[in-house]
Amino acid sequence: MILTKAQYDEIAQCLVSVPPTRQSLRKLKQRFPSQSQATLLSIFSQEYQKHIKRTHAKHHTSEAIESYYQRYLSGVGKNGAAPVLLELANEVDYAPSLMARIILERFLQEHEETPPSKSVINSMLRDPSQIPDGVLANQVYQCIVNDCCYGPLVDCIKHAIGHEHEVLLRDLLLEKNLSFLDEDQLRAKGYDKTPDFILQVPVAVEGHIIHWIESKASFGDECSHHAYLHDQFWSYWNRFGPGLVIYWYGFIQELDCNRERGILLKACFPTDIVTLCHSIA
């Protein structure tokens, strides 16, 4: 799904006033019925992550952390089964999984002899049964399963979706009888930063020569695309030549402006591939 900047801005503006819940996503789908749910979910998640990054610091002052912790203690003291942490996160407009991390770290600081390591915190968030307090374990669990943008559950889903699309791309390349090296093979050869696939014989797509293909199981908005250009795509271009980026959930049309410089954007696997007989010098 390729959107104009104006279409994207209209969707993003609708997200400003809604909480990051599955109910909000359903309302978004009703508001924009012509857009795919996968595209809307990707935009929904990316816009919320931008908001969290902008407001992250204010939730991590010592005053804010202590205030949240005391409110948590007061809430579970009245009713330990109530979704105290989840409601607190929604009230202060912070991701439930990140609120759970704040409270868990503060709890462990108070009850453990040594400060908890990051790996210990991450392990407890992945498996709340490891938390040495049943009430807090349940509160953290409620936050994790109700967070649709952050947390270990979301991370697992994103990783699985990313892998699924890489497998899909591999199958399409094999179907077209295109010879390639994948990321693992390239790293075995000593490359540190590589695209998902290098074509051993380049192809032409819409009149542009393609040496590599990168799979992105997300929507290509301005923020993420410019970051990818800086951190990945131009590095690939410098090392391997021009290439193709597939944003499986669509992208902003105006971002596809580097074709003549060697980076082509598509929202699906191209159907008009022209196979070259030999490598271009």
C-alpha positions as CSV (number, residue, x, y, z in Angstrom):
1,M,0.0,0.0,0.0
2,I,1.7,3.2,-1.2
3,L,0.3,6.4,0.4
4,T,0.9,10.0,-0.5
5,K,2.4,12.2,2.3
6,A,-1.0,13.8,2.6
7,Q,-2.8,10.5,3.1
8,Y,-0.2,9.4,5.7
9,D,-0.5,12.7,7.6
10,E,-4.3,12.3,7.8
11,I,-3.9,8.8,9.4
12,A,-1.1,10.0,11.7
13,Q,-3.2,13.0,12.8
14,C,-6.1,10.6,13.8
15,L,-3.7,8.8,16.1
16,V,-2.7,11.8,18.1
17,S,-5.9,11.7,20.3
18,V,-6.4,7.9,20.7
19,P,-4.8,5.6,23.2
20,P,-2.6,2.7,21.9
21,T,-5.2,0.0,22.3
22,R,-6.6,-2.7,20.1
23,Q,-10.0,-0.9,20.3
24,S,-8.3,2.2,18.8
25,L,-6.9,0.1,16.0
26,R,-10.4,-1.1,15.2
27,K,-11.7,2.4,15.1
28,L,-8.8,3.4,12.8
29,K,-9.8,0.6,10.4
30,Q,-13.3,1.9,10.4
31,R,-12.1,5.4,9.7
32,F,-9.8,4.3,6.8
33,P,-11.5,1.2,5.3
34,S,-9.5,1.3,2.1
35,Q,-6.2,0.7,3.9
36,S,-5.1,-2.7,4.9
37,Q,-5.1,-3.6,8.6
38,A,-1.4,-4.6,8.4
39,T,-0.5,-1.1,7.0
40,L,-2.6,0.7,9.6
41,L,-1.1,-1.4,12.5
42,S,2.5,-0.6,11.3
43,I,1.7,3.1,11.1
44,F,-0.1,2.9,14.5
45,S,2.9,1.3,16.1
46,Q,5.5,3.6,14.6
47,E,3.6,6.8,15.5
48,Y,3.1,5.6,19.1
49,Q,6.8,4.8,19.4
50,K,7.7,8.3,18.2
51,H,5.4,9.7,21.0
52,I,7.0,7.5,23.6
53,K,10.5,8.6,22.6
54,R,9.4,12.2,22.9
55,T,8.0,11.8,26.4
56,H,10.3,9.1,27.7
57,A,12.5,11.4,29.9
58,K,9.6,12.8,32.0
59,H,8.6,9.3,33.1
60,H,12.1,8.5,34.3
61,T,12.8,11.3,36.7
62,S,13.3,10.1,40.3
63,E,10.2,12.0,41.3
64,A,8.1,10.4,38.6
65,I,9.4,6.9,39.4
66,E,8.7,7.3,43.1
67,S,5.2,8.7,42.5
68,Y,4.3,5.8,40.2
69,Y,5.7,3.3,42.7
70,Q,3.7,4.7,45.6
71,R,0.6,4.8,43.5
72,Y,1.2,1.2,42.6
73,L,1.6,0.2,46.2
74,S,-1.5,2.1,47.2
75,G,-3.5,0.5,44.4
76,V,-2.6,-3.1,45.0
77,G,-3.0,-2.5,48.8
78,K,-6.7,-1.8,48.1
79,N,-7.2,-4.5,45.5
80,G,-4.3,-6.7,44.3
81,A,-6.3,-8.3,41.5
82,A,-7.3,-5.0,39.9
83,P,-5.2,-3.9,36.8
84,V,-3.4,-1.2,38.8
85,L,-0.3,-0.9,36.7
86,L,-2.2,-1.1,33.4
87,E,-4.6,1.6,34.4
88,L,-1.7,3.8,35.7
89,A,0.1,3.4,32.4
90,N,-3.0,4.4,30.5
91,E,-3.6,7.3,32.8
92,V,-0.2,8.9,32.4
93,D,0.0,8.0,28.7
94,Y,2.9,5.6,28.9
95,A,3.4,2.1,27.3
96,P,2.2,-0.5,29.8
97,S,5.3,-2.7,29.3
98,L,7.6,0.2,30.0
99,M,5.6,1.2,33.1
100,A,5.9,-2.5,34.2
101,R,9.7,-2.2,33.8
102,I,9.9,1.0,35.9
103,I,7.9,-0.6,38.8
104,L,9.7,-3.9,38.6
105,E,13.1,-2.2,38.8
106,R,12.0,0.0,41.7
107,F,10.6,-3.1,43.5
108,L,13.8,-5.1,43.1
109,Q,15.9,-2.1,44.2
110,E,13.9,-2.1,47.5
111,H,13.9,-5.9,48.0
112,E,17.2,-7.1,46.7
113,E,20.7,-6.6,48.2
114,T,22.2,-5.6,44.8
115,P,20.7,-3.6,42.0
116,P,19.1,-5.8,39.4
117,S,21.0,-6.2,36.1
118,K,19.4,-5.5,32.7
119,S,19.4,-9.1,31.8
120,V,17.6,-10.1,35.0
121,I,14.9,-7.4,34.4
122,N,14.5,-8.6,30.8
123,S,14.2,-12.2,31.8
124,M,11.5,-11.4,34.4
125,L,9.5,-9.3,31.8
126,R,9.7,-12.3,29.4
127,D,8.6,-14.7,32.1
128,P,6.8,-12.8,35.0
129,S,6.6,-16.1,37.0
130,Q,10.3,-15.3,37.9
131,I,9.2,-12.2,39.8
132,P,9.5,-12.9,43.5
133,D,6.1,-11.3,44.3
134,G,2.9,-12.9,43.1
135,V,0.9,-9.7,43.0
136,L,3.6,-7.8,41.0
137,A,4.1,-10.8,38.7
138,N,0.3,-10.7,37.8
139,Q,0.4,-6.9,37.4
140,V,3.4,-7.1,35.0
141,Y,1.8,-9.9,33.1
142,Q,-1.4,-7.8,32.5
143,C,0.8,-5.0,31.2
144,I,2.7,-7.3,28.8
145,V,-0.3,-9.0,27.2
146,N,-2.2,-5.7,26.8
147,D,0.6,-3.7,25.2
148,C,0.3,-3.8,21.4
149,C,3.4,-1.6,20.7
150,Y,6.1,-2.5,23.2
151,G,7.3,-5.4,25.4
152,P,8.7,-8.9,24.9
153,L,5.5,-10.3,23.4
154,V,5.4,-7.6,20.7
155,D,9.2,-8.1,20.1
156,C,8.6,-11.8,19.4
157,I,5.7,-11.1,17.1
158,K,7.8,-8.5,15.1
159,H,10.7,-10.9,14.9
160,A,8.5,-13.7,13.6
161,I,6.9,-11.4,11.0
162,G,10.2,-10.1,9.8
163,H,11.5,-13.7,9.4
164,E,8.3,-14.7,7.7
165,H,8.8,-12.0,5.0
166,E,12.5,-12.9,4.5
167,V,11.4,-16.5,3.9
168,L,8.7,-15.3,1.5
169,L,11.3,-13.2,-0.4
170,R,13.7,-16.1,-0.5
171,D,10.9,-18.3,-2.0
172,L,10.1,-15.7,-4.6
173,L,13.7,-15.4,-5.6
174,L,14.0,-19.2,-6.0
175,E,10.8,-19.3,-8.0
176,K,12.3,-16.8,-10.4
177,N,15.5,-18.9,-10.6
178,L,17.6,-16.0,-9.4
179,S,20.9,-16.9,-7.8
180,F,21.7,-15.1,-4.5
181,L,23.6,-15.1,-1.3
182,D,21.7,-14.5,1.9
183,E,22.7,-12.5,5.0
184,D,24.2,-15.6,6.8
185,Q,26.3,-16.5,3.8
186,L,27.6,-13.0,3.4
187,R,28.5,-12.7,7.1
188,A,30.4,-16.1,6.8
189,K,32.4,-14.3,4.1
190,G,33.4,-11.6,6.5
191,Y,30.8,-8.9,5.7
192,D,29.6,-7.1,8.8
193,K,26.7,-5.0,7.5
194,T,24.7,-6.7,4.7
195,P,21.3,-6.6,3.0
196,D,19.1,-9.6,3.2
197,F,20.0,-10.9,-0.3
198,I,22.8,-10.2,-2.8
199,L,22.0,-11.2,-6.3
200,Q,24.9,-13.0,-7.8
201,V,23.7,-11.9,-11.3
202,P,22.0,-8.4,-11.2
203,V,18.5,-7.9,-12.6
204,A,16.6,-4.9,-14.0
205,V,13.5,-3.6,-12.3
206,E,11.5,-0.8,-14.0
207,G,14.7,0.1,-15.9
208,H,16.9,0.2,-12.8
209,I,19.8,-2.3,-12.2
210,I,19.4,-4.1,-8.9
211,H,22.3,-5.9,-7.1
212,W,20.7,-6.4,-3.7
213,I,17.3,-6.7,-2.0
214,E,16.3,-5.7,1.5
215,S,13.1,-6.9,3.2
216,K,11.3,-4.6,5.6
217,A,8.2,-6.0,7.3
218,S,6.9,-2.5,8.2
219,F,5.6,0.7,6.7
220,G,8.2,3.1,5.3
221,D,7.5,6.5,7.0
222,E,9.9,9.4,6.8
223,C,11.5,8.8,10.2
224,S,12.2,5.1,9.7
225,H,13.2,5.4,6.1
226,H,15.7,8.2,6.7
227,A,17.2,6.2,9.6
228,Y,17.5,3.2,7.3
229,L,19.1,5.3,4.6
230,H,21.7,6.6,7.0
231,D,22.4,3.4,8.8
232,Q,21.9,0.7,6.1
233,F,20.9,1.5,2.6
234,W,23.6,3.9,1.6
235,S,26.2,1.6,3.1
236,Y,24.8,-1.2,1.0
237,W,24.9,1.1,-2.1
238,N,28.6,2.0,-1.4
239,R,29.6,-1.7,-1.1
240,F,27.3,-3.5,-3.5
241,G,25.9,-1.0,-5.9
242,P,22.2,-0.1,-6.5
243,G,19.5,-2.1,-4.8
244,L,15.8,-2.6,-4.0
245,V,14.0,-2.1,-0.7
246,I,10.7,-3.8,-0.2
247,Y,8.4,-2.3,2.4
248,W,5.8,-5.0,2.6
249,Y,3.3,-2.8,4.4
250,G,3.7,0.1,2.1
251,F,5.5,3.4,2.2
252,I,5.1,7.2,1.6
253,Q,5.2,7.7,-2.2
254,E,7.4,10.8,-2.0
255,L,10.2,8.8,-0.3
256,D,10.8,6.9,-3.5
257,C,13.0,9.7,-4.7
258,N,16.5,8.0,-4.9
259,R,15.9,5.8,-7.9
260,E,18.4,7.6,-10.1
261,R,20.9,7.4,-7.2
262,G,20.5,3.7,-6.9
263,I,17.8,2.9,-4.3
264,L,14.4,1.7,-5.5
265,L,11.4,1.3,-3.2
266,K,8.6,-1.2,-3.8
267,A,5.6,-2.4,-1.7
268,C,5.7,-6.0,-3.1
269,F,8.0,-8.3,-5.0
270,P,8.4,-6.9,-8.5
271,T,6.7,-8.7,-11.4
272,D,8.6,-7.2,-14.2
273,I,12.1,-8.5,-13.4
274,V,14.5,-8.6,-16.4
275,T,17.3,-11.1,-15.9
276,L,20.7,-10.0,-17.2
277,C,22.9,-12.5,-18.9
278,H,26.1,-11.4,-17.1
279,S,27.2,-9.0,-14.4
280,I,27.5,-5.4,-15.2
281,A,31.0,-4.1,-14.8
